[in-house]
Amino acid sequence: MAIEFKGKTIEMDGDGFMLEPHLWNEELAKIIAKEDDIHILTENHWAIIRIIRSSFEETGMAPMIRSICKETGLKLRDIYELFPLGPARGACRVAGLPKPDGCV
């Protein structure tokens, strides 16, 4: 599975997670979001994406959902409204992370 983006082929795993997260950028996030039927990324979407990216860049892992809620002030149900596939499958995918451990 792959996405063609600006003349480059972005490789994805079978679940649509990026295999090379260093290639991620905000334009690519918008394309991935549209594949998940998220047509507009709001400031709340971006706040979640930035937290996920920051954690991944610092630790090599996605943050715990509790820390996303704490840092954004959003409740878990709000995150599910923003990312209907959930924080792991939806938000991490849009944020360009590889598939998180434990994500089925």
KEKE-3310 file (N, C-alpha, C; in steps of 0.2 Angstrom, whole numbers, plus 5000, padded with zeros to 4 digits):
npx = (5004:5002:5005:5004:5013:5017:5025:5032:5033:5025:5027:5016:5009:4999:4988:4988:4997:5011:5027:5038:5040:5047:5045:5033:5022:5012:5003:5003:4996:4983:4979:4979:4970:4958:4956:4951:4939:4939:4937:4941:4953:4953:4958:4958:4960:4973:4980:4980:4987:4999:5004:5005:5015:5025:5028:5031:5043:5051:5051:5050:5038:5020:5010:5002:4984:4979:4988:4986:4973:4974:4984:4977:4965:4954:4941:4940:4929:4928:4939:4937:4926:4933:4942:4936:4940:4947:4960:4972:4972:4966:4970:4984:4988:4985:4994:5005:5013:5021:5012:5005:5011:5000:4989:4975)
npy = (4994:5011:5029:5041:5056:5072:5068:5058:5041:5036:5024:5013:5003:4988:4992:5005:5014:5024:5019:5025:5037:5049:5056:5062:5076:5091:5093:5080:5074:5079:5072:5059:5060:5063:5051:5044:5049:5062:5078:5091:5097:5103:5115:5108:5095:5097:5100:5088:5080:5087:5084:5070:5069:5076:5068:5056:5060:5063:5051:5040:5033:5033:5044:5041:5039:5046:5057:5064:5069:5076:5086:5093:5096:5090:5077:5059:5055:5066:5065:5054:5059:5068:5060:5047:5033:5032:5036:5028:5021:5030:5044:5043:5037:5048:5057:5052:5041:5025:5010:5009:4999:4986:4991:4986)
npz = (5000:4996:4995:4983:4983:4979:4969:4975:4982:4995:5007:5015:5028:5028:5035:5033:5040:5041:5035:5035:5045:5046:5034:5035:5034:5036:5025:5020:5031:5029:5018:5022:5032:5025:5019:5029:5031:5036:5033:5036:5045:5061:5073:5085:5081:5076:5087:5094:5085:5085:5098:5098:5088:5093:5105:5099:5092:5103:5111:5103:5103:5103:5113:5129:5130:5140:5143:5131:5133:5144:5141:5130:5136:5131:5132:5131:5123:5115:5108:5100:5093:5085:5078:5072:5071:5082:5095:5093:5080:5072:5075:5077:5065:5056:5061:5056:5061:5063:5065:5081:5095:5100:5094:5085)
capx = (5000:5006:5001:5008:5013:5022:5030:5035:5029:5025:5025:5011:5008:4993:4983:4988:5001:5017:5033:5044:5037:5051:5043:5027:5021:5005:5000:5001:4991:4977:4977:4978:4963:4953:4955:4947:4933:4940:4938:4944:4957:4952:4963:4958:4964:4980:4983:4981:4992:5006:5006:5007:5021:5031:5030:5035:5050:5055:5052:5049:5032:5014:5009:4996:4978:4977:4992:4983:4967:4977:4987:4972:4959:4948:4939:4941:4924:4929:4945:4933:4922:4937:4945:4931:4944:4951:4967:4978:4971:4965:4975:4991:4989:4985:5000:5011:5016:5020:5006:5007:5010:4994:4984:4973)
capy = (5000:5017:5035:5046:5063:5077:5064:5053:5036:5035:5017:5012:4996:4985:4996:5013:5018:5026:5015:5030:5043:5055:5059:5065:5083:5093:5091:5073:5073:5081:5067:5053:5062:5062:5043:5042:5054:5068:5082:5097:5096:5109:5117:5102:5090:5099:5100:5081:5078:5089:5081:5064:5069:5078:5062:5051:5062:5062:5044:5034:5030:5037:5046:5038:5043:5050:5063:5068:5072:5081:5092:5096:5097:5086:5071:5054:5055:5072:5063:5049:5063:5071:5054:5041:5027:5032:5039:5024:5019:5036:5050:5041:5037:5055:5060:5049:5036:5018:5007:5008:4993:4985:4993:4980)
capz = (5000:4996:4993:4979:4985:4976:4965:4979:4984:5003:5008:5020:5029:5026:5039:5031:5044:5037:5036:5036:5048:5045:5028:5036:5034:5037:5019:5020:5036:5026:5013:5026:5036:5020:5018:5035:5030:5040:5027:5038:5051:5065:5078:5090:5077:5075:5094:5095:5080:5087:5104:5096:5084:5098:5109:5095:5090:5109:5114:5098:5104:5104:5120:5132:5128:5146:5142:5126:5136:5149:5137:5126:5139:5128:5135:5127:5118:5110:5103:5096:5088:5080:5075:5073:5071:5088:5095:5090:5073:5068:5076:5076:5057:5053:5063:5052:5065:5062:5069:5088:5098:5104:5090:5081)
cpx = (5004:5002:5006:5007:5018:5027:5034:5030:5030:5022:5021:5011:5001:4987:4983:4992:5008:5023:5039:5041:5041:5049:5036:5027:5014:5001:4998:4996:4984:4975:4975:4971:4958:4951:4951:4941:4933:4942:4941:4947:4956:4958:4964:4962:4971:4984:4985:4987:4999:5008:5008:5014:5027:5033:5034:5042:5054:5057:5052:5043:5026:5013:5003:4990:4977:4981:4989:4977:4969:4980:4982:4966:4953:4947:4940:4935:4925:4934:4941:4929:4927:4941:4941:4934:4948:4957:4972:4977:4970:4970:4982:4993:4989:4991:5006:5015:5016:5014:5009:5006:5003:4988:4982:4968)
cpy = (5006:5023:5039:5053:5067:5073:5059:5047:5035:5029:5017:5005:4994:4989:5003:5017:5018:5021:5019:5037:5049:5059:5063:5073:5085:5092:5084:5071:5074:5075:5061:5054:5061:5055:5041:5046:5059:5073:5089:5095:5103:5110:5111:5096:5091:5098:5093:5078:5080:5086:5074:5064:5071:5072:5057:5053:5062:5055:5039:5031:5035:5038:5042:5042:5048:5057:5067:5072:5077:5087:5096:5099:5094:5080:5066:5054:5061:5069:5058:5053:5066:5065:5048:5034:5026:5035:5035:5024:5026:5042:5049:5040:5043:5058:5057:5044:5029:5015:5006:5001:4992:4987:4987:4983)
cpz = (5000:4994:4989:4981:4983:4973:4968:4981:4991:5004:5015:5022:5027:5030:5037:5036:5040:5039:5038:5039:5047:5038:5029:5036:5035:5031:5018:5025:5033:5022:5017:5030:5031:5019:5024:5036:5035:5035:5029:5045:5055:5070:5083:5087:5077:5082:5096:5091:5083:5093:5102:5092:5089:5102:5105:5093:5097:5111:5109:5099:5104:5111:5122:5131:5134:5145:5137:5129:5140:5146:5133:5130:5136:5132:5129:5121:5113:5105:5098:5091:5083:5076:5076:5074:5078:5089:5092:5082:5069:5069:5075:5068:5054:5055:5060:5056:5062:5066:5076:5090:5101:5099:5085:5076)
residu = (MET:ALA:ILE:GLU:PHE:LYS:GLY:LYS:THR:ILE:GLU:MET:ASP:GLY:ASP:GLY:PHE:MET:LEU:GLU:PRO:HIS:LEU:TRP:ASN:GLU:GLU:LEU:ALA:LYS:ILE:ILE:ALA:LYS:GLU:ASP:ASP:ILE:HIS:ILE:LEU:THR:GLU:ASN:HIS:TRP:ALA:ILE:ILE:ARG:ILE:ILE:ARG:SER:SER:PHE:GLU:GLU:THR:GLY:MET:ALA:PRO:MET:ILE:ARG:SER:ILE:CYS:LYS:GLU:THR:GLY:LEU:LYS:LEU:ARG:ASP:ILE:TYR:GLU:LEU:PHE:PRO:LEU:GLY:PRO:ALA:ARG:GLY:ALA:CYS:ARG:VAL:ALA:GLY:LEU:PRO:LYS:PRO:ASP:GLY:CYS:VAL)
# end
